[in-house]
């Protein structure tokens, strides 16, 4: 038996021998850098990568490095100024006419009204012979001490 199948095999895709060979590392590195330069958002690098003539490439390279230097200068100056902590303080005294102080009323949150509290309190102090006064406008020191006892008695009854 002879092998006749070998004569009938037709290559569907012809691949050149050069395509099977690996790219040199230098060519790979250059194509990666060129692809990055074409797709980056950094201004100037796509101009260098797209340039067809040496003059155009030199123009974009010089422009890129000049403006990178200008940017570096301004960033360095800004950082230097930040770390110097420059401050400016100026104090001025202006004498103006006096301001009218607004009337302020402090509201008492106590539920006990003075006019309802003083008469029973005086009756309480008189019943225990603590005072012998009918003055309802001022409190003595002794009456202030007794006020706590009076409020406790009132809350318990």
N, CA and C of each residue as an Amber inpcrd file, in Angstrom:
protein
   471
   0.8040000  -1.1760000   0.0000000   0.0000000   0.0000000   0.0000000
   0.8550000   1.2490000   0.0000000   0.5740000   2.0800000  -0.8950000
   1.3330000   3.3140000  -0.9870000   0.5510000   4.4430000  -0.3280000
   1.2670000   5.4420000   0.0930000   0.6500000   6.6020000   0.7810000
   0.3280000   7.6540000  -0.2590000  -0.9260000   7.7120000  -0.7120000
  -1.3380000   8.6570000  -1.7280000  -1.9610000   9.9120000  -1.1340000
  -2.1870000   9.9240000   0.1470000  -2.8410000  11.0720000   0.7990000
  -1.9230000  12.2780000   0.8540000  -0.6360000  12.0770000   0.8180000
   0.3030000  13.1830000   0.9430000   0.2400000  14.1060000  -0.2590000
  -0.0850000  13.6000000  -1.4110000  -0.1130000  14.4080000  -2.6090000
  -1.3480000  15.2950000  -2.6900000  -2.3710000  14.9480000  -1.9740000
  -3.6170000  15.6880000  -2.0610000  -3.7530000  16.7870000  -1.0020000
  -2.8480000  16.9520000  -0.0950000  -2.9360000  17.9680000   0.9630000
  -2.5870000  19.3180000   0.3650000  -3.5200000  20.2330000   0.4970000
  -3.3190000  21.5730000  -0.0440000  -3.2530000  22.5380000   1.1380000
  -2.2190000  23.3580000   1.2300000  -2.1720000  24.3190000   2.3560000
  -3.2570000  25.3810000   2.2040000  -4.0430000  25.5620000   3.2720000
  -5.1070000  26.5630000   3.2400000  -4.5730000  27.9720000   3.4790000
  -3.6570000  28.1060000   4.4260000  -3.0860000  29.4150000   4.7540000
  -1.5930000  29.3330000   4.5310000  -1.1170000  30.2040000   3.7310000
   0.3230000  30.2150000   3.5350000   0.9330000  31.2440000   4.4830000
   1.8540000  30.8210000   5.2910000   2.5030000  31.6940000   6.2690000
   3.9720000  31.7850000   5.9000000   4.4340000  33.0000000   5.7940000
   5.8300000  33.2080000   5.4280000   6.7300000  32.7800000   6.5810000
   7.9250000  32.3880000   6.2460000   8.8820000  31.9350000   7.2470000
   9.2520000  33.0680000   8.1990000   9.2640000  34.3150000   7.7130000
   9.6350000  35.4570000   8.5460000   8.6160000  35.6940000   9.6630000
   7.3620000  35.3310000   9.4200000   6.3270000  35.5370000  10.4350000
   6.5200000  34.6010000  11.6170000   7.1200000  33.4350000  11.3830000
   7.3490000  32.4910000  12.4720000   8.5390000  32.8960000  13.3250000
   9.4160000  33.6820000  12.8040000  10.5840000  34.0980000  13.5710000
  10.1780000  35.1640000  14.5800000  10.7890000  35.1240000  15.7380000
  10.4980000  36.0960000  16.7970000  11.1090000  37.4450000  16.4570000
  10.4110000  38.4760000  16.9030000  10.9510000  39.8190000  16.6900000
  12.1670000  40.0010000  17.5870000  13.0870000  40.8340000  17.1400000
  14.2450000  41.0980000  17.9800000  13.8050000  41.9530000  19.1730000
  14.4570000  41.8290000  20.3330000  14.0630000  42.6160000  21.5160000
  14.1140000  44.1200000  21.2690000  15.0430000  44.5610000  20.4350000
  15.1480000  45.9900000  20.1530000  13.9200000  46.4760000  19.3890000
  13.4870000  45.7050000  18.4000000  12.3140000  46.0890000  17.6070000
  11.0430000  46.0430000  18.4690000  10.9320000  45.0420000  19.3450000
   9.7660000  44.9490000  20.2240000   9.6920000  46.1460000  21.1720000
  10.8140000  46.4890000  21.7710000  10.8530000  47.6230000  22.6970000
  10.4670000  48.9100000  21.9810000  10.9800000  49.1040000  20.7890000
  10.6800000  50.3210000  20.0220000   9.1930000  50.3980000  19.6600000
   8.6010000  49.2760000  19.2630000   7.1820000  49.3000000  18.8960000
   6.3010000  49.5330000  20.1280000   6.6830000  49.0210000  21.2860000
   5.9150000  49.2700000  22.5170000   5.9720000  50.7480000  22.8820000
   7.1600000  51.3310000  22.8030000   7.3070000  52.7570000  23.1290000
   6.5360000  53.6080000  22.1310000   6.6070000  53.2600000  20.8510000
   5.8820000  54.0350000  19.8390000   4.3700000  53.9100000  20.0460000
   3.8820000  52.7300000  20.3750000   2.4470000  52.5350000  20.6250000
   2.0020000  53.3560000  21.8410000   2.8290000  53.3680000  22.8880000
   2.5080000  54.1770000  24.0680000   2.4780000  55.6610000  23.7110000
   3.4920000  56.1150000  22.9680000   3.5790000  57.5350000  22.6170000
   2.4080000  57.9690000  21.7440000   1.9200000  57.1010000  20.8970000
   0.7880000  57.4560000  20.0400000  -0.5300000  57.5140000  20.8120000
  -0.6600000  56.7350000  21.8730000  -1.9360000  56.6240000  22.5830000
  -1.9750000  57.3550000  23.9230000  -0.8940000  57.9950000  24.3120000
  -0.8850000  58.6800000  25.6060000  -1.5970000  60.0240000  25.5150000
  -2.0430000  60.5070000  26.6690000  -2.6940000  61.8240000  26.6910000
  -1.6940000  62.9350000  26.9940000  -0.4360000  62.5810000  27.1830000
   0.6020000  63.5780000  27.4130000   0.8250000  64.3530000  26.1230000
   0.7980000  65.6650000  26.2320000   0.9540000  66.4960000  25.0360000
   2.3960000  66.4400000  24.5530000   2.5830000  66.3220000  23.2750000
   3.9080000  66.3530000  22.6710000   4.4100000  64.9810000  22.2670000
   4.1780000  63.9660000  23.0750000   4.6800000  62.6350000  22.7300000
   4.0300000  62.0680000  21.4680000   2.7180000  62.2260000  21.2590000
   2.1670000  61.7450000  19.9840000   2.7580000  62.4760000  18.7830000
   3.0980000  63.7420000  18.9480000   3.7240000  64.4880000  17.8570000
   5.0820000  63.9210000  17.5010000   5.8400000  63.4870000  18.5160000
   7.1480000  62.8800000  18.2570000   6.9640000  61.5390000  17.5490000
   6.0070000  60.7420000  18.0220000   5.8110000  59.4020000  17.4470000
   5.2550000  59.4670000  16.0270000   4.4660000  60.4830000  15.7050000
   3.8540000  60.5940000  14.3710000   4.7700000  61.2550000  13.3490000
   5.8120000  61.9080000  13.8090000   6.6250000  62.7070000  12.8810000
   7.2820000  61.8050000  11.8300000   7.2350000  62.2890000  10.5910000
   7.7780000  61.5410000   9.4590000   9.1880000  62.0130000   9.1000000
   9.4770000  63.2890000   9.3940000  10.8040000  63.8080000   9.0360000
  11.6100000  64.0710000  10.3070000  12.9230000  64.1590000  10.1210000
  13.8030000  64.4290000  11.2610000  13.5470000  65.8140000  11.8370000
  13.2780000  66.8060000  10.9680000  13.0330000  68.1690000  11.4460000
  11.7920000  68.2170000  12.3350000  10.7500000  67.5310000  11.9170000
   9.5180000  67.5030000  12.7000000   9.7460000  66.7980000  14.0440000
  10.4950000  65.7070000  14.0190000  10.7930000  64.9640000  15.2490000
  11.6190000  65.8180000  16.2070000  12.6100000  66.5280000  15.6710000
  13.4430000  67.4000000  16.5130000  12.6040000  68.5270000  17.0980000
  11.7230000  69.1370000  16.2840000  10.8580000  70.2100000  16.7790000
  10.0090000  69.7270000  17.9580000   9.3380000  68.5700000  17.7930000
   8.4670000  68.0750000  18.8610000   9.2740000  67.6640000  20.0920000
  10.4420000  67.1050000  19.9100000  11.2730000  66.6930000  21.0450000
  11.7580000  67.9030000  21.8280000  12.2620000  68.9200000  21.1130000
  12.7370000  70.1350000  21.7860000  11.5800000  70.8330000  22.4920000
  10.4350000  70.9370000  21.8230000   9.2660000  71.5720000  22.4480000
   8.8390000  70.8100000  23.7020000   8.8240000  69.4890000  23.6060000
   8.4120000  68.6740000  24.7550000   9.3400000  68.9050000  25.9440000
  10.6370000  68.8880000  25.7220000  11.5700000  69.0520000  26.8340000
  11.5850000  70.4770000  27.3740000  11.4080000  71.4770000  26.5240000
  11.3440000  72.8660000  27.0110000  10.1430000  73.0390000  27.9290000
   8.9850000  72.5900000  27.4860000   7.7880000  72.7880000  28.3030000
   7.7480000  71.8600000  29.5160000   8.4010000  70.7110000  29.4390000
   8.5500000  69.8740000  30.6330000   9.4250000  70.5880000  31.6520000
  10.4780000  71.2550000  31.1830000  11.3310000  72.0340000  32.0850000
  10.5880000  73.2020000  32.7100000   9.7790000  73.9140000  31.9100000
   8.9860000  75.0340000  32.4410000   8.0070000  74.5280000  33.4960000
   7.3480000  73.4140000  33.2120000   6.4080000  72.8380000  34.1740000
   7.1310000  72.4330000  35.4620000   8.2970000  71.8100000  35.3370000
   9.0660000  71.4010000  36.5140000   9.4700000  72.6160000  37.3370000
   9.8530000  73.7000000  36.6860000  10.2220000  74.9240000  37.3950000
   9.0450000  75.4590000  38.2090000   7.8710000  75.5600000  37.5920000
   6.7160000  76.1160000  38.3020000   6.2470000  75.2060000  39.4390000
   6.2890000  73.9050000  39.2280000   5.9000000  72.9820000  40.3010000
   6.8890000  73.0850000  41.4570000   8.1840000  73.1700000  41.1480000
   9.2000000  73.3050000  42.1920000   9.0210000  74.6060000  42.9630000
   8.7550000  75.7010000  42.2620000   8.5300000  76.9830000  42.9370000
   7.2960000  76.9260000  43.8340000   6.2570000  76.2800000  43.3800000
   5.0370000  76.1710000  44.1930000   5.2920000  75.3590000  45.4530000
   6.0180000  74.2700000  45.3290000   6.3240000  73.4420000  46.5000000
   7.2230000  74.2050000  47.4600000   8.2040000  74.9400000  46.9150000
   9.0940000  75.7460000  47.7610000   8.3140000  76.8110000  48.5180000
   7.4210000  77.5100000  47.8330000   6.6060000  78.5360000  48.4950000
   5.6970000  77.9310000  49.5440000   5.1840000  76.7400000  49.3030000
   4.3100000  76.0880000  50.2740000   5.0690000  75.7890000  51.5600000
   6.2870000  75.2730000  51.4440000   7.0430000  74.9070000  52.6370000
   7.6990000  76.0900000  53.3320000   7.7010000  77.2590000  52.7230000
   8.1850000  78.4570000  53.4160000   7.1290000  79.0210000  54.3580000
   5.8860000  78.5810000  54.2380000   4.7610000  79.0230000  55.0620000
   4.6530000  80.5440000  55.1140000   4.5410000  81.2110000  53.9810000
   4.4390000  82.6720000  54.0360000   3.0890000  83.0880000  54.6230000
   3.1600000  84.0080000  55.5750000   1.9300000  84.5310000  56.1770000
   2.0090000  86.0420000  56.2120000   0.8830000  86.6460000  56.1600000
   0.8080000  88.0950000  56.2440000  -0.2760000  88.4180000  57.2530000
   0.1290000  89.1500000  58.2850000  -0.8150000  89.5140000  59.3330000
  -0.8240000  91.0200000  59.4640000  -1.9900000  91.5870000  59.4400000
  -2.0810000  93.0170000  59.6710000  -3.2240000  93.2530000  60.6480000
  -2.9190000  94.0230000  61.6820000  -3.9020000  94.3280000  62.7130000
  -4.1770000  95.8200000  62.6580000  -5.4310000  96.1580000  62.5460000
  -5.8260000  97.5610000  62.5230000  -6.9370000  97.7660000  63.5330000
  -6.8670000  98.8900000  64.2260000  -7.9000000  99.2260000  65.2010000
  -8.6570000 100.4280000  64.6770000  -9.9340000 100.2530000  64.5090000
 -10.8060000 101.3310000  64.0730000 -11.7580000 101.6580000  65.2130000
 -11.8020000 102.9300000  65.5620000 -12.7300000 103.3580000  66.6040000
 -14.0130000 103.8000000  65.9170000 -15.0650000 103.0870000  66.2020000
 -16.3520000 103.4140000  65.6190000 -17.3080000 103.7950000  66.7370000
 -18.4300000 104.3630000  66.3450000 -19.3930000 104.7420000  67.3720000
 -19.8890000 103.4910000  68.0720000 -20.2870000 103.6520000  69.2890000
 -20.6980000 102.4980000  70.0760000 -21.9910000 101.9050000  69.5310000
 -22.0690000 100.6280000  69.6130000 -23.2500000  99.9150000  69.1560000
 -24.2510000  99.8170000  70.2980000 -25.4930000  99.9320000  69.9630000
 -26.5400000  99.7980000  70.9600000 -26.7060000  98.3140000  71.2520000
 -26.5920000  97.9560000  72.5270000 -26.7290000  96.5630000  72.9110000
 -28.2030000  96.1880000  72.8890000 -28.5480000  95.1260000  72.2170000
 -29.9640000  94.7630000  72.1270000 -30.4960000  94.2720000  73.4750000
 -31.7550000  94.5190000  73.6940000 -32.3910000  94.0580000  74.9230000
 -32.4850000  92.5400000  74.8800000 -32.0920000  91.9130000  75.9670000
 -32.0960000  90.4610000  76.0500000 -32.9840000  90.0530000  77.2140000
 -33.8340000  89.1030000  76.9790000 -34.7000000  88.5860000  78.0250000
 -34.3860000  87.1160000  78.2130000 -34.0780000  86.7440000  79.4440000
 -33.8440000  85.3480000  79.7660000 -35.1330000  84.7550000  80.2900000
 -35.5760000  83.7030000  79.6830000 -36.8180000  83.0650000  80.0980000
 -36.5070000  82.0100000  81.1450000 -37.2770000  82.0320000  82.2030000
 -37.1210000  81.0600000  83.2610000 -37.9510000  79.8330000  82.9070000
 -37.2980000  78.6760000  82.8670000 -38.0100000  77.4460000  82.5320000
 -38.6380000  76.7880000  83.7560000 -38.5220000  77.4210000  84.8840000
 -39.0830000  76.8410000  86.1010000 -40.6040000  76.8430000  86.0190000
 -41.2460000  75.7250000  86.3840000 -42.7080000  75.6880000  86.3360000
 -43.3630000  76.4300000  87.5060000 -42.5600000  76.8160000  88.4920000
 -43.1240000  77.5040000  89.6650000 -43.0600000  79.0050000  89.4580000
 -44.1860000  79.6750000  89.5750000 -44.2210000  81.1290000  89.4570000
 -43.9690000  81.7410000  90.8270000 -43.2260000  82.8340000  90.8200000
 -42.8630000  83.4830000  92.0810000 -44.1070000  83.9360000  92.8410000
 -45.0660000  84.5320000  92.1600000 -46.2450000  85.0560000  92.8530000
 -47.1170000  83.9430000  93.4330000 -47.0230000  82.7230000  92.8610000
 -47.7570000  81.5930000  93.4240000 -46.9470000  80.8420000  94.4700000
 -45.6480000  81.0250000  94.4830000 -44.7710000  80.2710000  95.3740000
 -44.4800000  80.9950000  96.6810000 -44.3830000  82.3290000  96.6590000
 -43.8850000  83.0540000  97.8230000 -44.8250000  82.9590000  99.0280000
 -46.1110000  83.0560000  98.8140000 -47.0370000  83.0290000  99.9600000
 -47.0360000  81.6760000 100.6660000 -47.1450000  80.5310000  99.9540000
 -47.0490000  79.2490000 100.6660000 -45.6810000  79.0430000 101.3100000
 -44.6240000  79.5420000 100.6790000 -43.2920000  79.4030000 101.2670000
 -43.1850000  80.1850000 102.5690000 -43.6950000  81.4230000 102.5880000
 -43.6520000  82.2120000 103.8310000 -44.5060000  81.5590000 104.9090000
 -45.6250000  80.9860000 104.5360000 -46.4360000  80.2600000 105.5110000
 -45.6720000  79.0710000 106.0700000 -44.9300000  78.3620000 105.1920000
 -44.1320000  77.2190000 105.6310000 -43.0430000  77.6600000 106.6040000
 -42.3280000  78.7300000 106.2670000 -41.2540000  79.1900000 107.1600000
 -41.8120000  79.7160000 108.4710000 -42.9500000  80.3410000 108.4340000
 -43.5530000  80.8260000 109.6770000 -44.0580000  79.6610000 110.5240000
 -44.5160000  78.5880000 109.8810000 -45.0370000  77.4530000 110.6430000
 -43.9390000  76.7020000 111.3710000 -42.7280000  76.7440000 110.8370000
 -41.6150000  76.0830000 111.5360000 -40.7800000  77.0870000 112.3230000
 -41.2840000  78.2870000 112.4750000 -40.6190000  79.3660000 113.2090000
 -39.2140000  79.6310000 112.6930000 -39.0310000  79.5740000 111.3860000
 -37.7250000  79.8530000 110.8000000 -37.5490000  81.3440000 110.5820000
 -38.5920000  82.0450000 110.2410000 -38.5080000  83.4870000 110.0530000
 -39.7450000  84.1130000 110.6480000 -39.6410000  85.3730000 110.7870000
 -40.7940000  86.0950000 111.3020000 -40.9670000  87.3540000 110.4710000
 -40.9610000  87.1810000 109.1470000 -41.0440000  88.3410000 108.2680000
 -42.1910000  88.1690000 107.2900000 -42.7060000  89.2580000 106.8510000
 -43.7390000  89.2390000 105.8280000 -43.2540000  89.9050000 104.5510000
 -41.9420000  90.1370000 104.4440000 -41.3510000  90.7690000 103.2550000
 -41.3370000  89.7500000 102.1170000 -42.0230000  90.0570000 101.0470000
 -42.1100000  89.1200000  99.9130000 -41.2580000  89.5490000  98.7250000
 -40.4070000  90.5390000  98.9040000 -39.5920000  91.0150000  97.7770000
 -38.1770000  90.4600000  97.7970000 -37.6740000  90.0490000  98.9400000
 -36.2980000  89.5520000  99.0220000 -36.2590000  88.2480000  99.8030000
 -35.2210000  87.4780000  99.5340000 -34.9630000  86.2460000 100.2730000
 -33.7260000  86.4420000 101.1300000 -33.7680000  85.9680000 102.3400000
 -32.5760000  85.9680000 103.1880000 -31.8220000  84.6720000 102.9360000
 -30.6070000  84.5720000 103.4420000 -29.7920000  83.3800000 103.2470000
 -30.4670000  82.1760000 103.8880000 -31.0420000  82.3790000 105.0700000
 -31.7240000  81.2750000 105.7450000 -32.9140000  80.7780000 104.9250000
 -33.6240000  81.6990000 104.2800000 -34.7870000  81.3080000 103.4820000
 -34.3760000  80.5200000 102.2320000 -33.2500000  80.8370000 101.6610000
 -32.7710000  80.1080000 100.4810000 -32.4760000  78.6590000 100.8440000
 -31.8810000  78.4440000 102.0190000 -31.5990000  77.0810000 102.4690000
 -32.9050000  76.3250000 102.6910000 -33.8920000  77.0190000 103.2600000
 -35.1710000  76.3740000 103.5450000 -36.0100000  76.1500000 102.2870000
 -35.7230000  76.8430000 101.2220000 -36.4990000  76.7050000  99.9910000
 -36.4140000  75.2810000  99.4350000 -35.2420000  74.6760000  99.5170000
 -35.0820000  73.2970000  99.0440000 -35.9590000  72.3420000  99.8470000
 -35.9460000  72.5120000 101.1670000 -36.7950000  71.6640000 102.0100000
 -38.2670000  71.8770000 101.6860000 -38.6430000  73.1380000 101.4610000
 -40.0380000  73.4470000 101.1430000 -40.4660000  72.7820000  99.8360000
 -39.6320000  72.8550000  98.8220000 -39.9680000  72.2420000  97.5320000
 -40.0590000  70.7240000  97.6480000 -39.2120000  70.1340000  98.4930000
 -39.2790000  68.6930000  98.6990000 -40.5740000  68.3070000  99.4050000
 -40.9610000  69.0840000 100.4030000 -42.2100000  68.8190000 101.1170000
 -43.3890000  68.9780000 100.1650000 -43.3640000  70.0120000  99.3340000
 -44.4640000  70.2470000  98.3940000 -44.5600000  69.1310000  97.3470000
 -43.4270000  68.6180000  96.9150000 -43.4700000  67.5620000  95.8980000
 -43.9150000  66.2310000  96.4860000 -43.7200000  66.0240000  97.7870000
 -44.1370000  64.7770000  98.4270000 -45.6070000  64.7870000  98.8300000
 -46.2120000  65.9480000  98.9150000 -47.6210000  65.9840000  99.3270000
 -48.5470000  66.0370000  98.1520000
